[in-house]
Amino acid sequence: LKTKALALLGLLALAAGLGIAGLGMAISALRFGQKLARAVGMDNIAPLEAASVGLSLFLLAAILPFLGWLAVFVAISSGMGAMLEAIIRPDKIA
């Protein structure tokens, strides 16, 4: 009985971690898509469009043999950091 409860707790922790990593990737994709749109001259881009552009480029970067996983790791980490900062200091959000 104790082993099953610990296994369930481990699966729940894994699911929570993957969910948080997914949110971090989405936040990074949104910011990257918005910055890329501004660089091209498209100032009025919808957030969903910006996120889809950023996510597409991150997924293309993930295909690269050596640096792709590093780019995705940095994107996920920065998105998770932005989430953490928004939770800790909501008044400093730009």
ChimeraX attribute file (.defattr): number of C-alpha atoms within 10 A of each C-alpha:
attribute: neighborCount
match mode: 1-to-1
recipient: residues
	/A:1	5
	/A:2	7
	/A:3	8
	/A:4	9
	/A:5	10
	/A:6	11
	/A:7	11
	/A:8	12
	/A:9	12
	/A:10	12
	/A:11	12
	/A:12	12
	/A:13	12
	/A:14	12
	/A:15	12
	/A:16	12
	/A:17	12
	/A:18	12
	/A:19	12
	/A:20	16
	/A:21	18
	/A:22	15
	/A:23	16
	/A:24	22
	/A:25	24
	/A:26	20
	/A:27	23
	/A:28	26
	/A:29	26
	/A:30	23
	/A:31	16
	/A:32	20
	/A:33	25
	/A:34	24
	/A:35	16
	/A:36	16
	/A:37	18
	/A:38	13
	/A:39	10
	/A:40	9
	/A:41	10
	/A:42	11
	/A:43	12
	/A:44	9
	/A:45	14
	/A:46	11
	/A:47	13
	/A:48	13
	/A:49	14
	/A:50	20
	/A:51	22
	/A:52	15
	/A:53	19
	/A:54	25
	/A:55	22
	/A:56	14
	/A:57	14
	/A:58	20
	/A:59	16
	/A:60	12
	/A:61	16
	/A:62	17
	/A:63	11
	/A:64	12
	/A:65	8
	/A:66	9
	/A:67	12
	/A:68	16
	/A:69	16
	/A:70	13
	/A:71	16
	/A:72	19
	/A:73	15
	/A:74	14
	/A:75	22
	/A:76	22
	/A:77	16
	/A:78	16
	/A:79	24
	/A:80	21
	/A:81	15
	/A:82	16
	/A:83	17
	/A:84	13
	/A:85	14
	/A:86	14
	/A:87	11
	/A:88	10
	/A:89	10
	/A:90	11
	/A:91	9
	/A:92	8
	/A:93	9
	/A:94	5
